[in-house]
């Protein structure tokens, strides 16, 4: 089953990281992605760009409401994701704990649903 690993981090904490810290975090994410790929688990992933370039869009009653910036006021913001194929939620939790950002924020693990066809 495929699982989405949503990476949430605290922007205030991330702002305190040095350039060396960022390079180290990048190396750790690359190592995680390499390990997941070598195990045949990796099906995608990407960091998300700064949330300042974000918009939230709602379509209601024939109208469209657009709000600039992150929609939810939260301490942590969605910063990226991985998509892995795992046997079950227990295996997915093991992989989530290996994601370097788990030390700085939260990894939300969600199973992907099926879209019915026909």
KEKE-3310 file (N, C-alpha, C; in steps of 0.2 Angstrom, whole numbers, plus 5000, padded with zeros to 4 digits):
npx = (5004:5002:5009:5008:5020:5019:5028:5030:5036:5043:5043:5050:5060:5067:5072:5083:5093:5109:5119:5127:5120:5109:5114:5119:5106:5101:5109:5106:5092:5094:5101:5091:5081:5089:5091:5077:5074:5083:5078:5067:5055:5053:5042:5042:5044:5046:5053:5044:5042:5045:5032:5027:5024:5011:4994:4977:4963:4945:4930:4914:4896:4896:4906:4923:4935:4950:4965:4980:4995:4999:4985:4980:4982:4995:5008:5018:5022:5018:5031:5036:5036:5036:5033:5029:5030:5023:5021:5012:5004:5012:5025:5026:5027:5039:5048:5044:5050:5063:5065:5074:5068:5059:5065:5064:5051:5035:5030:5017:5008:5000:4988:4986:4971:4960:4955:4940:4936:4927)
npy = (4994:5011:5025:5042:5053:5066:5081:5091:5106:5118:5134:5145:5138:5133:5144:5147:5139:5136:5139:5127:5118:5117:5111:5099:5094:5092:5082:5072:5070:5066:5054:5047:5046:5039:5026:5022:5021:5011:5000:4998:5005:5019:5030:5043:5061:5077:5093:5107:5124:5140:5145:5158:5160:5154:5150:5149:5142:5143:5137:5142:5142:5147:5156:5162:5161:5168:5166:5173:5166:5153:5143:5138:5143:5139:5132:5123:5121:5113:5106:5097:5081:5063:5049:5033:5015:5003:4989:4989:5000:5000:4997:5008:5018:5015:5019:5033:5037:5038:5048:5063:5076:5072:5074:5087:5092:5086:5071:5066:5052:5045:5034:5031:5033:5024:5028:5026:5019:5019)
npz = (5000:4996:5005:5010:5016:5025:5028:5041:5048:5059:5055:5062:5069:5059:5053:5062:5058:5053:5037:5036:5044:5036:5024:5030:5033:5021:5015:5024:5020:5007:5009:5016:5005:4996:5003:5004:4991:4987:4994:4987:4990:4987:4979:4976:4980:4987:4992:4998:4992:4999:5010:5008:4995:4993:4990:4995:4989:4988:4981:4981:4980:4967:4967:4969:4982:4986:4996:5001:5006:5019:5023:5035:5052:5060:5071:5065:5047:5032:5023:5014:5006:5005:4996:4998:4996:5007:5017:5028:5040:5051:5046:5039:5049:5054:5043:5043:5055:5051:5043:5042:5046:5056:5068:5070:5068:5063:5056:5046:5043:5030:5022:5005:4996:4985:4969:4962:4946:4930)
capx = (5000:5006:5008:5011:5023:5019:5033:5028:5042:5042:5047:5054:5066:5071:5076:5089:5098:5115:5120:5130:5114:5104:5118:5118:5099:5100:5113:5102:5087:5096:5103:5085:5078:5093:5089:5070:5074:5087:5073:5061:5049:5052:5038:5042:5045:5049:5052:5039:5045:5043:5025:5025:5021:5006:4987:4972:4957:4939:4925:4908:4891:4897:4911:4929:4938:4957:4968:4987:4999:4996:4978:4979:4987:4998:5015:5021:5020:5019:5037:5038:5033:5038:5028:5033:5025:5024:5017:5006:5005:5018:5031:5026:5029:5047:5051:5043:5055:5070:5065:5077:5064:5056:5069:5063:5044:5031:5029:5011:5008:4993:4988:4983:4965:4959:4950:4936:4936:4922)
capy = (5000:5017:5030:5049:5055:5074:5083:5097:5109:5125:5139:5149:5134:5132:5151:5148:5134:5139:5136:5121:5114:5116:5106:5093:5091:5090:5076:5067:5068:5062:5047:5043:5044:5033:5020:5020:5019:5004:4995:4997:5008:5026:5032:5051:5065:5084:5098:5112:5130:5144:5146:5165:5160:5150:5153:5144:5143:5139:5138:5141:5145:5150:5161:5159:5165:5166:5169:5172:5163:5147:5144:5137:5146:5133:5132:5120:5121:5108:5108:5093:5075:5057:5044:5026:5009:5000:4983:4991:5006:4999:4998:5016:5022:5014:5023:5040:5039:5038:5055:5068:5081:5070:5077:5094:5093:5080:5067:5063:5046:5044:5029:5034:5030:5022:5032:5021:5020:5016)
capz = (5000:4996:5010:5009:5022:5025:5033:5044:5052:5063:5051:5067:5071:5053:5052:5066:5056:5049:5031:5037:5046:5030:5020:5033:5033:5014:5015:5027:5016:5001:5011:5017:4999:4993:5007:5002:4984:4987:4997:4982:4993:4985:4973:4974:4985:4985:4996:4995:4992:5005:5010:5006:4988:4993:4990:4997:4985:4989:4976:4984:4978:4960:4968:4971:4987:4986:5001:5000:5011:5021:5024:5042:5057:5064:5072:5059:5041:5027:5020:5009:5006:5002:4994:4999:4996:5013:5019:5032:5044:5056:5042:5037:5055:5054:5038:5045:5060:5048:5040:5046:5048:5062:5074:5070:5067:5063:5050:5046:5038:5028:5017:4999:4994:4978:4965:4958:4939:4927)
cpx = (5004:5004:5011:5013:5023:5023:5031:5034:5040:5046:5052:5061:5070:5075:5082:5094:5103:5115:5123:5125:5110:5108:5118:5111:5098:5103:5109:5096:5089:5098:5096:5082:5082:5091:5082:5070:5078:5082:5067:5055:5048:5047:5038:5043:5047:5048:5047:5043:5042:5035:5022:5022:5015:4999:4982:4966:4951:4934:4918:4902:4892:4903:4917:4932:4946:4960:4976:4990:4996:4989:4977:4984:4989:5005:5020:5018:5022:5025:5039:5034:5037:5032:5031:5028:5028:5019:5011:5008:5011:5024:5032:5029:5037:5050:5050:5048:5062:5070:5068:5073:5060:5059:5067:5055:5040:5030:5022:5010:5001:4993:4984:4977:4965:4954:4946:4936:4930:4916)
cpy = (5006:5022:5037:5051:5063:5077:5090:5100:5116:5130:5143:5145:5134:5139:5151:5143:5138:5136:5128:5116:5112:5111:5099:5090:5089:5083:5070:5065:5064:5055:5043:5041:5039:5026:5018:5018:5012:4999:4994:5001:5015:5026:5039:5054:5072:5088:5103:5119:5134:5145:5153:5165:5155:5154:5147:5147:5139:5141:5137:5145:5150:5155:5158:5164:5163:5170:5168:5170:5156:5148:5143:5141:5141:5135:5129:5120:5115:5110:5103:5086:5069:5053:5037:5020:5004:4994:4985:4998:5006:5000:5005:5020:5021:5019:5031:5042:5040:5045:5060:5073:5079:5072:5084:5096:5087:5077:5064:5058:5045:5039:5033:5030:5028:5026:5027:5024:5017:5019)
cpz = (5000:5002:5008:5016:5022:5030:5035:5049:5054:5059:5056:5068:5065:5051:5056:5063:5052:5042:5031:5039:5040:5025:5023:5032:5026:5012:5018:5023:5010:5003:5013:5010:4995:4996:5005:4995:4983:4989:4992:4985:4990:4979:4972:4981:4983:4991:4993:4996:4998:5004:5009:4999:4988:4993:4992:4993:4987:4984:4980:4981:4971:4961:4970:4976:4987:4992:5000:5006:5014:5024:5032:5046:5061:5066:5067:5053:5037:5023:5014:5010:5003:5001:4994:4999:5002:5014:5023:5036:5049:5052:5040:5043:5056:5050:5040:5050:5057:5044:5044:5049:5054:5068:5075:5070:5068:5056:5050:5041:5036:5022:5011:4998:4987:4975:4960:4950:4936:4927)
residu = (UNK:UNK:UNK:UNK:UNK:UNK:UNK:UNK:UNK:UNK:UNK:UNK:UNK:UNK:UNK:UNK:UNK:UNK:UNK:UNK:UNK:UNK:UNK:UNK:UNK:UNK:UNK:UNK:UNK:UNK:UNK:UNK:UNK:UNK:UNK:UNK:UNK:UNK:UNK:UNK:UNK:UNK:UNK:UNK:UNK:UNK:UNK:UNK:UNK:UNK:UNK:UNK:UNK:UNK:UNK:UNK:UNK:UNK:UNK:UNK:UNK:UNK:UNK:UNK:UNK:UNK:UNK:UNK:UNK:UNK:UNK:UNK:UNK:UNK:UNK:UNK:UNK:UNK:UNK:UNK:UNK:UNK:UNK:UNK:UNK:UNK:UNK:UNK:UNK:UNK:UNK:UNK:UNK:UNK:UNK:UNK:UNK:UNK:UNK:UNK:UNK:UNK:UNK:UNK:UNK:UNK:UNK:UNK:UNK:UNK:UNK:UNK:UNK:UNK:UNK:UNK:UNK:UNK)
# end
